[in-house]
Amino acid sequence: MRVPIELSHSERLRYAARAFGEQQLAERAAALLETGREDPEFLGYLGGKASPGVIDGSWPRYWAQSWGARALEYYWVPSATRSVVAGLDHEAWRVRMVCARVCAVREIAVPEKLSELTADKNWRVRDAAAWALGRVGESEHAGALILLSADEDPKVRERAEAALKAMAERLDRPVDGLGAEPDPVDELADVEESAEEEIAEEAAEDEVVEEVADDIEADTAAEEEFDPEVGEEAGDGDDPKNS
């Protein structure tokens, strides 16, 4: 069967799935990710027009490994998890990047490793790691994304901010801190600040109470001096008895 190398990646994979079956395609893709070796027909399906370079040895083998990882974004078997996680440590940035993307797509929960990749020297790897962390990370991993939100690359910054929002929505709680355990010093400062606010509020309430008490006392004294027959307070104006 002629391999349609001129087609798009997704279309070639559909042909490959028909030719080999989805499970075998995923299993062979995982093996390719590990070894970088396959027969020319299979490489044609996954690599398309670039496959001759790997077949004749003019292209580095990591290209084929990245194709294997890419196929796992579309077709999957659980046994491929080990290959993907191992690929996060690959020396070629392209393989690390695609494996991080697979972690996002397949929700492979290795947030500690993905957090490490947010400091990768290649921005494409950092970008993929941020996406994956947004999908599988916990609140304690938010710190890595917060740091990425100040990344030198604008695409990485945008991805990190989107990942933080995705993490907060998935966990159903804010992740706007650094993701670590609360600092006891900060917690104490918060407590002291709250206590000061309560004291200030109590003092304000006491002042109001005192003012009300003074008003009541003044009203009571005025009532006691009031002469109902005259309708004036005694001592104000002329003495009615002398008029």
Secondary structure as GFF3:
##gff-version 3
##sequence-region A 1 243
A	DSSP	alpha_helix	9	20	.	.	.	ID=ss1
A	DSSP	alpha_helix	22	35	.	.	.	ID=ss2
A	DSSP	alpha_helix	40	47	.	.	.	ID=ss3
A	DSSP	three_ten_helix	48	50	.	.	.	ID=ss4
A	DSSP	alpha_helix	51	55	.	.	.	ID=ss5
A	DSSP	alpha_helix	62	71	.	.	.	ID=ss6
A	DSSP	three_ten_helix	78	80	.	.	.	ID=ss7
A	DSSP	alpha_helix	81	87	.	.	.	ID=ss8
A	DSSP	alpha_helix	93	106	.	.	.	ID=ss9
A	DSSP	alpha_helix	111	117	.	.	.	ID=ss10
A	DSSP	alpha_helix	123	136	.	.	.	ID=ss11
A	DSSP	three_ten_helix	139	141	.	.	.	ID=ss12
A	DSSP	alpha_helix	142	148	.	.	.	ID=ss13
A	DSSP	alpha_helix	154	171	.	.	.	ID=ss14
A	DSSP	alpha_helix	184	225	.	.	.	ID=ss15
A	DSSP	beta_strand	226	227	.	.	.	ID=ss16
A	DSSP	beta_strand	232	233	.	.	.	ID=ss17
A	DSSP	three_ten_helix	240	242	.	.	.	ID=ss18
###
